[in-house]
Amino acid sequence: MPMIPALILILAAVAYRIVTGLAIISGSTWLSNFAPLAAIALCGAVYFPPKLKFTVPLLALYLSDVVLNVHYGAPLLVPEIICRYFALALVGWLGLFIANRPSWKTLLPASLAGSTLFYVITNIFSWLSDPGYVKNFAGLIQALTVGLPQYSTTPTWMFFRNSVVSDLLFTGLFVLCTTFVRSSERARAASVLPHTA
């Protein structure tokens, strides 16, 4: 996939993340965490040139974090955010394994795996670092299912569901765009080939 369409898709996803992040004021909503963070990292690692595979997606996400955190008055360099970027880098690393064979059969399962990996890592970190969680198996289950009520009325399982759906949709859009661009390039190449008698 040419870099320009891939860059446009990533910037559109980041812009969408900012808009929905600013639109959600408080309380439970079906839009909570409906942002394809893992898909951005995964597809960036698959489609961008080697020097940009990690820098473009993570920088784009960082810029959206800057906008959202400034808007909400939240600190930017805290352990939770560092953990999130570590998890996204691991998802990007997963993308490196399928970069030579991107298709529906490889990208959609990788997207689901990336969403799950991101969710498990960030929620285990919250369980370990937040004093509100009891440090036993029940506390871990709470972190992975309902979370802490003082932070949001949206349970963590709903954040996970929305992440999976948005990541799969975004990854599917990448595959569709890739198929369209490649077929267009093949058609253009065929049209300029000299016709033989």
Rosetta blueprint (number, residue, H / E / L):
1 M L
2 P L
3 M H
4 I H
5 P H
6 A H
7 L H
8 I H
9 L H
10 I H
11 L H
12 A H
13 A H
14 V H
15 A H
16 Y H
17 R H
18 I H
19 V H
20 T H
21 G H
22 L H
23 A H
24 I L
25 I L
26 S L
27 G L
28 S L
29 T L
30 W L
31 L L
32 S L
33 N L
34 F L
35 A L
36 P L
37 L H
38 A H
39 A H
40 I H
41 A H
42 L H
43 C H
44 G H
45 A H
46 V H
47 Y H
48 F L
49 P L
50 P H
51 K H
52 L H
53 K L
54 F L
55 T H
56 V H
57 P H
58 L H
59 L H
60 A H
61 L H
62 Y H
63 L H
64 S H
65 D H
66 V H
67 V H
68 L H
69 N H
70 V H
71 H H
72 Y H
73 G L
74 A L
75 P L
76 L L
77 L L
78 V L
79 P H
80 E H
81 I H
82 I H
83 C H
84 R H
85 Y H
86 F H
87 A H
88 L H
89 A H
90 L H
91 V H
92 G H
93 W H
94 L H
95 G H
96 L H
97 F H
98 I H
99 A L
100 N L
101 R L
102 P L
103 S L
104 W H
105 K H
106 T H
107 L H
108 L H
109 P H
110 A H
111 S H
112 L H
113 A H
114 G H
115 S H
116 T H
117 L H
118 F H
119 Y H
120 V H
121 I H
122 T H
123 N H
124 I H
125 F H
126 S H
127 W H
128 L H
129 S H
130 D L
131 P L
132 G L
133 Y L
134 V L
135 K L
136 N L
137 F H
138 A H
139 G H
140 L H
141 I H
142 Q H
143 A H
144 L H
145 T H
146 V L
147 G L
148 L L
149 P L
150 Q L
151 Y L
152 S L
153 T L
154 T L
155 P L
156 T H
157 W H
158 M H
159 F H
160 F H
161 R H
162 N H
163 S H
164 V H
165 V H
166 S H
167 D H
168 L H
169 L H
170 F H
171 T H
172 G H
173 L H
174 F H
175 V H
176 L H
177 C H
178 T H
179 T H
180 F H
181 V H
182 R H
183 S H
184 S H
185 E H
186 R H
187 A H
188 R H
189 A H
190 A H
191 S H
192 V H
193 L L
194 P L
195 H L
196 T L
197 A L
